[in-house]
Amino acid sequence: MPPSTPSLRHQVIALYKELLYLGREYPLGYDYFRPRLHKAFMSKAGETDEDKIRKGISQGEYVKKEIEMLYYLKRYRTLRKRYDADA
């Protein structure tokens, strides 16, 4: 194994944990989110090319940002409803 592979492995595991944490509040539920996340990561489990692993990590980071934005939008809409109801 190349020397950078363990660091890539740690990055992948950290990304998986972050996505699992974010999935707790997923609109369709954690029971919907977790199996799909696991399936997505397991489909790439045998990958050994470092460039493809890095590309997968960047794609996972993009998905993480999308999920965060989904939550911010949900919170914004909730606050907006509350304040518009008071007016």
N, C-alpha and C positions, 0 to 999 in steps of 0.2 A: 504494500500500500504506500502511496506517496505521503510525505509528511503532512500535507495540508488536509488530507482526508479526515482525520479526527476533528479538526476545527470545523470542517463542513458538516460533519455529523452532529456536532454540538449546535450548530446554527439551525439545522433541520429540526432537531429535537426541540430547541427553544421556540422556533416558529410554530411547531405543532402544539406546544403547550399554550402559547399565546392565542392561537386560533381556537383551541378548546375553551379557554377562558372567555374569549369574546362570544363563543357560541352559546353561552348560558342564557343570554338574553335574545337569542335569535327569534324573529317573529313567528316562525313555524315551529319553534320549540327545540329544545336541546336533543330530544329523542330523534328528531328529524336531521339535525345538524351533524351530530357526532358520527353516525355510521357513514355519512357521505364524506366527511373529512377523513376518516380512517381509510375509506376506500381510495380516495384521491392520493393519499400518501403511500399506501401499499402498492398502488399501481406503478409507482416509481421506485419502489424499495430496492430493486436489483440494479439500479443505475450506478455505473462506475465511472463514467466520463465526468470529470470535474466541471467542464463547461456546461454540460446539461444540468448538473446538480445546481450550479450557481444560477442558471436560468430558471430552474424550478423554484429556488429560494426567492428570486426577484418576483416571480409570478405569485408566490405565496404572500409576499409583502404587499403586493398590489391588492390581493383579495382581502388582506387584513385592513388596509386603508378603506376599501369599499365597505366592509362591514362596519367600521368605525363611523363612516359617513352616514350609513343607514341609521345608526343609533342617534347620531347628532340630529338628523332630519326628524326622526321620531320624537326626540325630546323637544325640538323646536316647534313642531306641530302641536304637541301637547301644551306647551306654554302659551302658544298663540291662541289656542282654543280657550284656555283659562282667562287670558286677558281680554279677548274679544267678548267673552260672555259677560264680563264685568262692565263693559262699556255700554 
